[in-house]
């Protein structure tokens, strides 16, 4: 598995390396595949300015590799955002949030000119939904949101013992119909107490690289 993740990380490096510039800031996602990408990216750290990170875990790894990390508030534009996914549909809609960082991932993706998704073959699916859909919720609203999800046909499971970087909780949703991902993404995000959910239909990647 690590060989596949290294290979797809290098595909992303090959895509961006000749486009890097001294004033460029990259957006960096979260997860095991991205960790391999960060390791590869460290070989080019003198060719770009730094990165905006989608999680505390990625920030630690970036800084450990000598890459400066900036707040999104201090950056006008990100040229590239590189991240993985838990599921990728045939039209490049994603399910993300297995690591609980999907809210910040979506924010950084939306600030980037080009979203590059890097995955291994196992993440490609014909239909979204086998992977439970993560929803970040304000702790006080967890039960309310869970009841609303049940009314939509889903089965919410509290991710026990997990707190997001924003101090919130995660509900993982099974058995929900994601055949209309844009509609469901909006519907869930309109439930009071929901911060964001792991459907990336409005912020889907421009390009998906898959391991050989």
C-alpha positions in Angstrom: 0.0 0.0 0.0 2.8 2.4 0.8 4.3 1.8 -2.6 1.1 2.8 -4.2 0.8 6.0 -2.1 4.4 7.0 -2.9 3.8 6.5 -6.6 0.7 8.7 -6.7 2.4 11.3 -4.5 5.1 11.5 -7.2 2.5 11.9 -9.9 1.3 15.0 -8.2 4.9 16.3 -7.7 5.6 15.7 -11.4 2.4 17.8 -12.2 3.4 20.8 -10.1 7.2 20.9 -9.9 7.9 22.9 -13.1 5.1 25.4 -12.1 6.5 26.2 -8.6 7.7 29.7 -8.0 9.4 31.5 -5.1 6.2 33.4 -4.1 3.8 30.4 -4.4 1.9 29.0 -1.4 0.4 25.6 -1.7 -2.6 24.1 0.0 -1.9 20.8 1.7 -4.6 18.3 2.9 -4.6 15.5 5.4 -4.1 11.8 5.6 -1.7 9.0 4.9 -1.3 9.6 1.2 -0.8 13.3 1.8 1.9 12.4 4.3 3.9 10.7 1.5 3.3 13.7 -0.7 4.7 16.0 2.0 7.8 13.9 2.2 8.3 14.1 -1.5 7.5 17.8 -1.5 10.3 18.5 1.0 12.8 17.9 -1.8 11.4 21.0 -3.5 11.0 23.3 -0.5 13.4 25.9 -1.8 11.2 26.3 -5.0 8.1 27.7 -3.3 7.2 30.0 -0.4 5.3 27.6 1.9 1.9 26.0 2.5 -1.5 26.4 4.1 -2.4 23.3 6.0 -5.8 21.7 6.5 -5.0 20.1 9.9 -2.7 20.3 12.9 -1.3 16.9 11.9 -0.2 18.1 8.5 1.2 21.3 9.9 3.5 19.3 12.2 4.7 17.2 9.3 5.2 20.2 7.0 7.2 22.1 9.6 9.2 19.0 10.4 10.2 18.9 6.7 11.3 22.5 6.8 8.3 23.9 5.0 6.8 27.2 6.3 3.2 27.1 7.2 0.9 30.1 6.8 -2.6 31.0 7.9 -5.2 31.2 5.1 -6.1 34.6 6.4 -2.6 35.8 5.4 -2.6 34.4 1.9 -4.4 35.9 -1.1 -4.5 32.8 -3.3 -3.4 29.2 -3.4 -2.2 27.9 -6.7 -2.6 24.2 -5.9 -4.4 22.2 -3.2 -3.3 18.6 -2.9 -5.3 16.1 -0.9 -6.5 12.5 -0.8 -10.1 11.1 -0.5 -12.0 8.2 1.1 -14.1 7.7 -2.0 -14.0 9.1 -5.6 -17.0 8.7 -7.9 -16.7 8.4 -11.7 -17.4 12.2 -12.1 -14.8 13.1 -9.4 -17.2 13.8 -6.5 -15.5 12.9 -3.3 -16.3 11.6 0.2 -13.7 12.9 2.7 -13.4 13.2 6.4 -12.1 9.8 7.5 -9.5 11.8 9.4 -12.0 14.4 10.6 -10.4 17.3 8.8 -13.0 17.7 6.0 -14.2 21.2 7.1 -10.8 22.8 6.8 -10.0 20.7 3.8 -13.1 22.1 2.0 -12.1 25.7 3.0 -8.6 25.3 1.7 -9.8 23.6 -1.5 -12.2 26.4 -2.2 -9.4 28.9 -1.9 -7.2 27.1 -4.5 -7.0 27.6 -8.2 -6.5 23.8 -8.9 -7.5 21.0 -6.6 -5.4 17.8 -7.2 -6.7 14.7 -5.6 -4.3 11.7 -5.0 -5.7 8.3 -4.3 -4.9 4.6 -4.6 -7.1 2.3 -6.8 -9.2 1.2 -3.8 -10.8 4.6 -3.4 -12.5 4.6 -6.8 -16.1 3.6 -6.6 -19.1 3.3 -8.9 -21.4 4.8 -6.3 -20.7 6.9 -3.3 -21.8 5.7 0.2 -20.0 2.5 1.3 -17.6 4.7 3.3 -19.6 6.4 6.1 -20.3 10.1 5.4 -18.6 12.3 8.1 -20.5 15.3 9.4 -18.8 17.8 11.7 -21.2 19.1 14.3 -21.2 21.6 17.2 -21.2 19.3 20.3 -24.4 20.7 21.8 -26.3 19.9 18.5 -25.1 16.3 18.1 -28.4 14.7 19.1 -30.5 17.1 17.1 -28.5 16.6 14.0 -28.6 12.8 14.5 -32.4 12.9 14.6 -32.5 15.0 11.4 -30.2 12.5 9.7 -32.4 9.6 10.7 -35.3 11.4 9.1 -33.3 11.6 5.9 -32.8 7.8 6.0 -29.3 7.7 7.4 -27.9 5.9 10.4 -25.7 8.3 12.4 -22.8 6.9 14.5 -21.0 9.2 17.0 -17.2 9.0 16.5 -16.6 8.4 20.2 -13.5 10.0 21.7 -12.7 12.1 18.6 -12.6 15.9 18.6 -11.8 18.0 15.5 -9.2 20.7 15.3 -12.1 23.1 15.7 -13.2 21.4 19.0 -16.3 19.8 17.4 -17.7 16.3 17.1 -18.1 13.9 14.2 -21.2 11.9 13.2 -20.4 9.1 10.6 -23.5 8.4 8.5 -24.3 5.0 7.1 -27.1 3.9 4.8 -27.8 7.3 3.3 -28.6 7.8 -0.4 -25.8 9.9 -2.1 -27.1 9.6 -5.7 -27.6 13.3 -5.8 -24.5 14.5 -4.0 -24.9 18.3 -4.5 -28.5 18.2 -3.2 -27.5 16.1 -0.2 -24.4 18.2 0.6 -26.6 21.4 0.7 -29.4 19.7 2.6 -27.1 18.4 5.4 -25.3 21.7 5.7 -28.6 23.5 6.2 -29.3 21.5 9.4 -28.7 23.9 12.4 -25.5 22.8 14.2 -23.8 21.2 11.2 -20.4 22.8 10.5 -19.8 20.9 7.2 -20.1 17.4 5.8 -17.7 15.2 3.8 -19.4 15.4 0.4 -17.1 17.4 -2.0 -19.6 18.0 -4.9 -19.3 21.8 -5.1 -15.5 21.6 -4.4 -14.6 18.5 -6.4 -11.1 18.2 -7.7 -9.9 19.5 -11.1 -7.7 16.4 -11.5 -7.5 13.0 -9.8 -4.3 11.0 -9.9 -4.5 7.3 -9.2 -1.7 5.0 -8.1 -0.4 2.5 -10.8 
